[in-house]
Amino acid sequence: MPQIIVLPHQELCPDGAAFDAKPGMSVCDNLLEQDIDIEHACDKVCACTTCHVIVREGYKSLNAPEEKEEDLLDKAWGLEPNSRLSCQAIVGTEDLVVEIPKYSINMAKEGHR
C-alpha cells in the first residue's frame, strides 16, 4: 500500500504526517480522512484552487491532469511544475511526498484573516 508523507504545514499539519494511502482515491480525500483539513472551497469539483498541493515525490504515479485542472492551476498561489489540485490527483501505487503551500487563494475566506 502506498504511503503519503505530508511535509509540515504551520496550521494544518505542524509536525508533518505519514500514513497509508488509499489508491484510487484523491489526495484530498486521503488527507481529509487523516484529519488534515485541507481547504476545498468548491467541494472538490475542480472549480477553485484552494486544495492546491505540490507533489515533491511520486508525481508521475498520479493520473494525468485534465485541461480544466491545468487552467485552474495557472491561478494557484505558488504554482510549481509539480503542482496539482489535490481533489483531482488520484493516488496510484507509489509513495507520495506532498507539500501544502503556506497560502491558498480562497475569496470566501479572505475577509476573515
C-alpha positions in Angstrom: 0.0 0.0 0.0 1.4 3.4 -0.9 2.2 6.0 1.7 1.5 9.7 1.7 4.1 11.8 3.5 2.9 15.3 4.2 5.6 17.9 4.9 5.0 20.1 7.9 2.4 22.9 7.4 2.2 25.6 10.2 -1.6 25.4 10.5 -2.9 22.2 9.0 -0.1 19.7 10.0 2.6 21.3 12.1 4.5 18.1 12.6 4.0 16.6 9.2 2.4 13.2 8.7 2.9 9.8 7.1 0.1 7.4 6.5 -1.1 4.5 4.3 -2.9 6.0 1.3 -5.9 4.5 -0.4 -5.1 4.0 -4.1 -7.9 5.2 -6.4 -8.9 7.9 -4.0 -7.9 11.6 -4.4 -5.0 13.1 -2.4 -7.6 15.5 -1.0 -9.8 12.7 0.3 -6.9 10.8 1.7 -5.7 13.9 3.6 -9.2 14.6 4.9 -9.6 11.0 6.2 -6.4 11.7 8.3 -7.9 14.8 9.8 -5.6 17.1 7.7 -8.2 19.7 7.0 -7.0 20.9 3.6 -9.3 23.6 2.1 -11.6 22.5 -0.6 -13.9 25.5 -1.1 -15.6 24.2 -4.3 -16.4 20.9 -2.6 -13.9 19.0 -4.7 -15.4 19.7 -8.2 -12.3 21.3 -9.8 -13.7 24.9 -9.6 -11.1 26.6 -7.4 -7.5 26.2 -6.3 -7.8 26.0 -2.5 -6.7 22.4 -2.4 -3.5 23.0 -4.3 -0.6 20.8 -3.3 3.0 20.4 -4.6 3.9 16.8 -5.2 7.6 16.6 -4.2 7.9 12.8 -4.9 5.7 10.4 -6.8 4.2 12.9 -9.2 4.3 10.6 -12.2 2.3 7.9 -10.4 -0.7 10.2 -10.3 -3.3 10.3 -13.0 -2.6 13.0 -15.7 -4.2 16.4 -15.0 -7.0 17.3 -17.3 -7.2 20.6 -19.2 -9.6 22.1 -16.7 -7.3 21.4 -13.8 -4.3 22.8 -15.6 -6.2 26.0 -16.4 -7.1 26.5 -12.7 -3.6 25.7 -11.6 -2.4 28.7 -13.5 -4.2 30.8 -10.9 -2.9 29.0 -7.8 -0.6 30.7 -5.4 3.0 29.4 -5.5 2.5 27.3 -8.7 5.3 24.9 -9.4 5.7 22.4 -12.3 4.7 19.5 -10.0 1.6 21.3 -8.6 -1.8 19.5 -8.6 -5.2 20.2 -7.3 -5.4 17.5 -4.6 -9.1 16.9 -5.4 -8.2 15.8 -8.9 -4.9 13.9 -8.2 -5.8 10.2 -7.8 -3.3 8.1 -5.8 -1.7 5.3 -7.7 0.7 2.6 -6.4 3.7 4.7 -5.4 4.5 6.6 -2.3 3.9 10.4 -2.4 5.5 13.3 -0.7 3.2 16.3 -0.7 3.6 19.9 0.5 0.6 22.0 1.2 1.5 25.6 0.3 1.5 28.2 3.0 -1.2 30.2 1.3 -4.2 29.5 -0.8 -6.5 31.7 -2.8 -9.9 31.5 -1.1 -12.0 34.5 -1.8 -14.7 33.4 0.7 -12.1 33.3 3.5 -10.1 36.5 2.6 -12.3 38.8 4.8 -11.6 36.6 7.9 -7.8 36.9 8.0 
